Amino acid sequence: FGVDLNRNWGTDWGNCPVGDASCGSNSPSSDVYYGTAAFSEPETQRVRDWVYTRHFTAMIDQHAFGPYYSLPFGRPSLHTMNAEDANFYTRIPAIMGKYNGMRAGNSPQSVNYEVAGGVKDWMLMGNIGTGTKGKIYGMTGEGGAGGGTPAFGGVANFWPPASQIVRLCQGMVYQDIQLALAAGSYVDIQDQGNMNVSTRFGSFDFQVRRIGATNEPVTVSLIPMENVVAAGAPVTINSISTYYGTVNGSISYALPWTIQNGNGQRLKYIWRVQTGGITYDDTITKFYNPV
């Protein structure tokens, strides 16, 4: 007996198709009992009221079961996602799952059932304008990548063995850093040139795509590492006003006069990105006139 707190939020609360045993239930003996009313429980009330006093942009509600991120909507048949939100929910979970291998999708795509009254939908859509609450990119991370799921040699269980706690938590560190970065000014940088470099002097091209919720200036620098002896001045992009918009740029380079043709000597350099008080690097490897 007790209320499933992830069925107790105000968006789509209690709105489940007849016969759907997983979406939510009005039976107090059910594991998915949604309570007597939206926010009937002190836990959801406290979190709701706290959110009303902050300026949150993104959140993750960490669960334990399968290796996936469950994204809005809990009941996708009831809602349509706009292009900006769809871009966020496509790009950011993909980055979050880069190392722990977790997949992403709405409730039917991830957990294979609908969920009414879930936290992620309320964070995205619920009570916007109450206090300081705006749109918050919410998701639930099922946190069991490599842990309690049969696909990874474990036993499917909402309570992973204590021996797996440290490893499961380690698998969540990178994902949570990526989500935190995405709440601010954050861009994806891609090198745009060929792998083979044919001239000692020229420019390396790049493209930055805004994937963070905040639009702040972005500075891109070219940092020589191996067989690159000089680089031009950093490029500052003052604004990428459209979410998921792109800006192309280039920075000049010079290779050493001793570099030889025809033997494919390796070149290495870093694209350094600085924005919103954060610095991160992407290392690029190319070759000079390979055969």
Steps between C-alpha positions, in 0.01 A plus 500: 500500500623846413514754220733473202654848507572483127124481435410784739596809297248739353549447125263228370443383858267198510443516123560138402334282237263238634683173551853646499644348816833687484388856419350559844235365732236626745547190714702563819640148481651560155873568449396787271230652724485869410346625825181682586590811298789659317764601754318318778835394649733717710804397295361622166358811668839595643685452172228690309511796742881505493499508119263801517780698670785413263599546135565140405564417136557123503453211741542125521304272732724202556330159505647150496411233249591498132774674299305794357382856542124539503406829335173688465238420436366240740192485280623615157156445348382807697774749410709632211859611552620814325819502293718674760409254774539205264851618411596522867361156577677354197845649549550517876404141597725379215796684655403385850505136392831518313690284751236316702315386187157606622232545235222758502135531403159600629327272748364243250832499312714454811303317769240360259198648678334838551532702821247761616588755766877457462755756616667553162177618334416736785849648491467566127139621489344533842409822680726721288486853634428397858767673704820484298428169329557490127554215257734243652647226285415202717582134451529185705820299485447133564856466619541124464737499205709189549338450838181316570384423148511159329656653187809577706514169685310617806163437655225747413409668827420849621745435785847428354733307730707711738814375330399692184427838662843656445527384138148618417565839655828534310305436180278797576772762557571589137129504410418741783786734406370511143147585615636771730700651213193490275311716749738787423696618197624188322595423142603196300808564287579299187810524285389563141813424299638189334726261684777562249674841504674599177661839574737634766291814541124527502197495726329232703120525487252432778128512570338564837141405576317645796373218721480687830189672624682831551634725223834655600815593304718208388875524437673236289880468505738282300766346726798337317615162629704304243653628173294820520730791586268801488131584523298811431302705747202349682153555354219635720139434407291756683164327461324193362148621553320193365520186708677225303624767257851478353785740425800415280846642546868444429840570654827514310785257561863449403695173482878474551721549195665165576181301451533250216266419213383152426556324827179607673645671805243539774355835603317559826326806633225593743180691444457678835155633585439758773146607589300565815807466720572148369799387289508171313721354226459276197822345364526459120742273312585547130781408260719704268485382139454129570536247219 
